[in-house]
Amino acid sequence: MFKNSKRIRVTVMAGFLVMSLMTPLAVPVARVVPGFPQITTQAEAKAKLTKKQARKKLIQYLKDVGIWKSGYKAEYDSTEGNKYLFHVYENVDDHTATVGWYYVNKNNGKITSMF
């Protein structure tokens, strides 16, 4: 291989063309394709919380800070970007009493209140 030459790797993923430059050390430098989810490592992909894990983490957090009471329920509502949204409530006689709405970041587990 010549000193100043560069190798180019072309990959097609989900209909998108992704081009990477290969350095002489064969370390890829990938270009980010807008609108295409980027996962850089297998460890990062495995680190994402499932909805079930996020719910369990939220309940433990609410217990730790003294908010969670017997009879409360935490129900998955939706996913907004990289966060799961949970509705925490209790059933009281003929209605539902909302305790709060909480986001759980599926990448790092950070819990934040919606309000």
C-alpha positions in Angstrom: 0.0 0.0 0.0 1.3 3.5 -0.8 2.1 5.9 2.0 -0.5 8.5 1.2 -3.3 6.3 -0.1 -6.5 5.7 1.7 -8.9 2.8 1.6 -12.7 3.4 1.5 -15.2 1.0 2.9 -18.7 1.3 1.5 -21.6 -0.3 3.5 -25.3 -0.2 2.8 -27.4 -0.4 6.0 -31.2 -0.1 6.0 -31.2 1.6 2.6 -28.6 4.2 3.6 -25.2 4.4 2.1 -22.5 4.7 4.8 -18.9 5.4 3.8 -16.0 5.0 6.1 -12.4 5.9 5.6 -9.9 3.3 6.6 -6.6 4.6 8.0 -3.4 2.7 7.4 -4.0 1.1 10.8 -7.4 -0.1 9.6 -9.3 2.0 12.2 -12.6 3.1 10.6 -13.7 6.7 10.9 -17.5 6.5 10.2 -19.6 9.3 9.0 -22.9 9.8 10.9 -25.9 9.6 8.7 -28.7 12.0 9.9 -31.8 10.2 11.0 -30.1 6.8 11.3 -29.7 5.5 14.9 -26.0 5.2 15.9 -24.8 2.5 18.3 -21.0 2.7 18.6 -20.2 -0.4 20.6 -21.7 -3.7 21.6 -21.3 -2.7 25.2 -23.4 0.4 24.6 -26.1 -1.6 22.9 -26.2 -4.0 25.9 -26.3 -1.2 28.4 -29.7 0.0 27.3 -32.4 -0.7 29.8 -35.5 -2.6 28.9 -38.9 -1.2 29.9 -39.1 -3.9 32.6 -35.7 -2.9 34.0 -36.5 0.8 33.8 -39.8 0.2 35.7 -38.0 -1.8 38.4 -35.4 1.0 38.7 -38.1 3.7 39.0 -39.9 1.8 41.7 -36.7 1.3 43.7 -35.9 5.0 43.3 -39.3 6.1 44.5 -39.0 3.7 47.5 -35.5 5.2 48.3 -36.8 8.8 48.3 -39.9 7.9 50.3 -42.5 8.5 47.6 -43.6 4.9 46.9 -46.4 3.5 49.0 -48.2 0.2 49.1 -50.9 0.2 46.4 -49.0 2.4 44.0 -48.6 1.3 40.4 -46.0 2.3 37.8 -47.3 1.8 34.3 -45.3 2.3 31.1 -46.9 5.0 28.9 -44.6 5.7 25.9 -41.1 6.2 24.6 -39.9 9.7 23.9 -36.5 9.7 22.2 -34.1 7.8 24.5 -36.5 7.9 27.5 -39.3 5.7 28.7 -42.3 7.6 30.3 -44.0 6.0 33.3 -47.3 7.0 35.0 -47.2 6.4 38.7 -50.7 6.3 40.3 -53.0 4.5 42.7 -56.6 3.5 42.4 -58.8 5.3 44.9 -62.4 4.2 45.2 -63.9 5.3 41.9 -61.0 7.1 40.3 -57.2 7.1 39.6 -55.0 9.4 41.6 -51.8 10.3 39.8 -48.7 10.4 41.9 -46.4 11.6 39.0 -45.1 11.1 35.6 -41.4 10.0 35.4 -38.9 9.6 32.6 -36.2 6.9 32.8 -33.3 7.3 30.4 -32.8 4.0 28.7 -29.1 4.7 28.1 -28.0 5.7 31.6 -30.9 5.0 33.9 -31.3 8.6 35.0 -34.8 9.3 36.4 -36.5 12.7 36.1 -39.9 13.9 36.8 -42.0 15.1 33.9 -43.1 18.2 35.8 
